[in-house]
Amino acid sequence: MTLVADTQLAGLLARTALGDRRAFGDLYRATSAKLFAVSLRIVRERPLAEEVLQDSFVNIWNHASDYAQAKSAPMTWMGAIVRNRSLDVLRRTREEPDIDDRLAANLADEAASPMREAEARAEAHSLDECLKELDAEQRQTIALAFFHGLSHSELAEHLRRPLGTVKTHVRRGLLKLKDCLMRVAAPAAGR
Amino acid sequence: MRRFSTDAAHALAAEYVLGTLRGQARRRFEELAREDRDLAATVRRWEDALTPLAERVAPVAPPERVWRAIESRLGSREARAESPWRALGLISAGFATVLLAAFLWFSPAARDADPVFVAVLTAPDATPRMVVSMHAPDVLRVRTVKSWRGIEGKGLELWVLPKAGAPRSLGMVRNEGDTQLRIAMADVRMLDANALAVSLEPPGGSPTGAPTGPVLCSGAIAPVKKA
C-alpha cells in the first residue's frame, strides 16, 4: 500500500477546513485504514475502534482549520487525534489488559524494523536510529505502551517486572530518545 | 504561567504522547497544555517524534458503516440525532438561499453587468451570509448579507476551492457592505474554480497561505446561463 504524499493530504485537509465534503471523503479513504488499525491495537475491540474512528473524523472535520497552525505532518496530526481518542475510550472501559503475547513478542522488532512507506522521511529515519540506541527492555516497554496503550501497571503486569522498574524504563528510554533526536535533528535545524 | 521546569515539561509531555500518563493526571495535563503555549509546543514536538511510529501498523479497512455514521454527523456540528424537523429546516434554508440569490441578482444595483457566475456563501447553520458574483471583464463583487459581530481586530479572507488541490486566496473582504476585487475569470487562481469560502484570519490575511481560522461561510459556484 502506498501512502498518499504529505502535500496531497495537507491539501485535502485545507479543503476540508473550508467545508469541502468531497475532499474530506478523499481524506478518509486515504487514511482511515491506517488510523483504524492504530486505534484497534489500543482499544482492541472493533466496535470501540469504530467509535473512535467516527469521533476522530468528526473532530478532524470540525478542527481541520487548526491543522495549518500545527505544522506537523498530516498523518502525525490525525494520528495524534486518533491515539488520544483511543486512550480516552480506554480509561472508560478497560478493566483487564488482554495482550496477545505473540504480538507483544514482536513489538520490539516492530519498533526496530525499517520503515516501509515512510522510509524516505528524514525524521522517521532518525527515530529509527534513536530507537536502536535504547536497550532492548526500554525499547520493548515503550513499544508496548505506544502500540497497545498499556499503562505503567499494565506494563508491569505484562512484563512481570516491578512497577518502579517499568516506570524507570519508560522515563529513561524517553529521555534517551529525546537526547538522541535533538542530536540527530540538530544539523537539519539550520536549513 | 510556568508550572514545570523544561525537563519536567518534557517528561510529562512525553508520557502523555506515549500514553502512559493516565486518568486524572492525563486530564489535568490536557487542561494545562490548553492554556500554556510552551507546554502545548512541547507536546507537539513529542507527537512529531513518536506518532510517525503509528504509521508502520498494518492497515485494517474499517467497515463502510463508519463512514456513513461520520457523514451523518457532519451537517450539524454538534447535534448527533437527525430529526425530520432539522431536515425541513435545511430545505427551507436552501429555498431561502435561492430566493435571496434571485433577489440580489435582479436588484438594480447588481445589474450593471450580468454576472458570469454567482455563489451564495452560507454559514454552517445554513444561513446565507455573503453573495459573490463575477462580472466581466474583471470584477468580483462580494456582498455581505449578514455581517459578523465580535470579530474586531480580525480579517475575512476569501478563498477559491479548485476541483483539486489546495485553496487559493482571492484577498481580504469587508465585513460590512460590498467589496470589489479586481480578478478576471482568466486569473490562474480561478482555474477549475468549484466553490468559495471565507475564513477568519489575522487582519493582514493568513500568515501561512492556507486558511488558519474557522470557516465562516462557503458555497458552490453556480454559472449563470444566458437566456
Interface residues (C-beta under 8 A of the other chain):
Chain A: M1 L3 A10 G11 A14 R15 A17 L18 G19 D20 R21 F24 G25 Y28 S32 A33 K34 F36 A37 V38 L40 R41 I42 A49 E50 L53 Q54 F57 V58 W61 N62 S65 A68 Q69 A70 K71 S72 A73 M75 T76 W77 G79 A80 R83 L87 R91 E110 A111 S113 M115 R116 E117 A118 R121 E123 A124 L127 I142 A145 F146 F147 G149 L150 S151 H152 L155 V170 R171 L174 L175 L177 K178 L181
Chain B: H10 A11 A14 E15 V17 L18 G19 T20 R22 G23 R26 R44 E47 D48 A49 L50 T51 P52 L53 A54 E55 R56 V57 A58 P59 V60 A61 P62 P63 R65 V66 W67 A69 I70 E71 R73 L74 R77 P124 W159 L161 G165 A166 P167 A195 A197 S199 S206 T208 A210 P211 T212 G213 P214 V215 S218
